[in-house]
Amino acid sequence: MKKISQFRLWVLDLFLNHVVVCLIALFVIGIGIALSNMSSLSRTLIQSQSLQNSEYQANAIIQAWQLYSNAAASRLANIEGVNIRHDYFLGPVKQKLLIAKLRSPHLYR
């Protein structure tokens, strides 16, 4: 019991005699916590923006391929001697694979 009361007296004496040092220590601890939190938030924001941008990019690629398939291939089909292969059309399975490849986590490291 005496050790606890002695510790309390020592802490009280430390705060009373070294107010500036204690305030500086608390300020530095607060700055460290704030910087750590901002770093975590920044990392989360970068990852979510990367994921969102890759989705937009995948959708743009899919739309471009579909546009080419529908517009250019249909016009060329009317020309004699030109054989059209429908390799340019993306079915739902290929669309999902493209989006999955662009979403892979190793792209964001």
C-alpha positions as CSV (number, residue, x, y, z in Angstrom):
1,M,0.0,0.0,0.0
2,K,2.9,2.4,0.7
3,K,4.4,1.7,-2.7
4,I,1.2,2.7,-4.4
5,S,0.9,5.9,-2.5
6,Q,4.6,6.6,-3.1
7,F,4.1,6.1,-6.8
8,R,1.1,8.4,-6.8
9,L,3.2,11.1,-5.0
10,W,6.1,10.6,-7.5
11,V,3.7,11.0,-10.5
12,L,2.1,14.0,-8.9
13,D,5.5,15.5,-8.2
14,L,6.6,14.8,-11.8
15,F,3.5,16.6,-13.2
16,L,3.8,19.6,-10.9
17,N,7.6,20.1,-11.4
18,H,7.9,19.2,-15.1
19,V,4.6,20.5,-16.6
20,V,6.2,21.6,-19.9
21,V,8.0,18.2,-20.4
22,C,4.7,16.3,-19.7
23,L,2.8,18.5,-22.1
24,I,5.4,18.1,-24.8
25,A,5.3,14.3,-24.3
26,L,1.5,14.2,-24.6
27,F,1.7,16.5,-27.7
28,V,4.2,14.2,-29.4
29,I,2.1,11.1,-28.6
30,G,-0.9,12.8,-30.0
31,I,0.9,13.8,-33.2
32,G,2.2,10.2,-33.6
33,I,-1.4,8.8,-33.2
34,A,-2.7,11.3,-35.8
35,L,0.0,10.5,-38.3
36,S,-0.6,6.8,-37.9
37,N,-4.3,7.2,-38.5
38,M,-3.8,9.4,-41.6
39,S,-1.4,6.9,-43.1
40,S,-4.0,4.1,-42.6
41,L,-6.7,6.2,-44.2
42,S,-4.5,7.2,-47.1
43,R,-3.6,3.6,-47.8
44,T,-7.3,2.6,-47.7
45,L,-8.3,5.5,-50.0
46,I,-5.6,4.6,-52.6
47,Q,-6.7,0.9,-52.6
48,S,-10.4,1.8,-53.1
49,Q,-9.6,4.3,-55.8
50,S,-7.4,1.8,-57.6
51,L,-10.2,-0.8,-57.5
52,Q,-12.8,1.7,-58.7
53,N,-10.5,2.9,-61.6
54,S,-9.8,-0.6,-62.7
55,E,-13.5,-1.4,-62.8
56,Y,-14.0,1.7,-65.0
57,Q,-11.2,0.7,-67.2
58,A,-12.5,-2.9,-67.6
59,N,-15.9,-1.6,-68.5
60,A,-14.4,0.8,-71.0
61,I,-12.5,-2.0,-72.7
62,I,-15.6,-4.2,-72.7
63,Q,-17.7,-1.5,-74.3
64,A,-15.0,-0.7,-76.9
65,W,-14.8,-4.4,-77.9
66,Q,-18.6,-4.7,-78.1
67,L,-18.8,-1.5,-80.1
68,Y,-16.2,-2.8,-82.6
69,S,-17.9,-6.1,-82.7
70,N,-21.3,-4.6,-83.4
71,A,-20.3,-1.7,-85.7
72,A,-17.2,-2.7,-87.7
73,A,-17.8,-6.4,-88.0
74,S,-21.4,-5.9,-89.2
75,R,-20.3,-3.5,-91.9
76,L,-17.5,-5.7,-93.1
77,A,-19.9,-8.7,-93.3
78,N,-21.6,-7.1,-96.3
79,I,-18.4,-7.0,-98.3
80,E,-17.7,-10.0,-100.5
81,G,-14.4,-11.9,-99.9
82,V,-14.1,-10.8,-96.3
83,N,-14.6,-13.4,-93.6
84,I,-15.6,-12.2,-90.2
85,R,-14.7,-14.1,-87.1
86,H,-16.4,-13.2,-83.9
87,D,-13.4,-13.3,-81.7
88,Y,-13.9,-9.7,-80.8
89,F,-17.2,-10.3,-79.0
90,L,-16.9,-10.7,-75.3
91,G,-19.3,-13.0,-73.7
92,P,-20.2,-12.7,-70.0
93,V,-17.6,-15.2,-69.0
94,K,-14.8,-13.3,-70.7
95,Q,-16.1,-10.0,-69.2
96,K,-15.9,-11.5,-65.7
97,L,-12.4,-12.8,-66.3
98,L,-11.2,-9.4,-67.5
99,I,-12.7,-7.6,-64.5
100,A,-11.2,-10.3,-62.2
101,K,-7.7,-9.8,-63.7
102,L,-7.9,-6.1,-63.3
103,R,-9.1,-6.5,-59.7
104,S,-6.3,-8.7,-58.6
105,P,-4.5,-7.5,-55.5
106,H,-1.0,-7.7,-56.8
107,L,-1.7,-4.7,-59.1
108,Y,-2.0,-2.4,-56.0
109,R,1.2,-3.1,-54.2
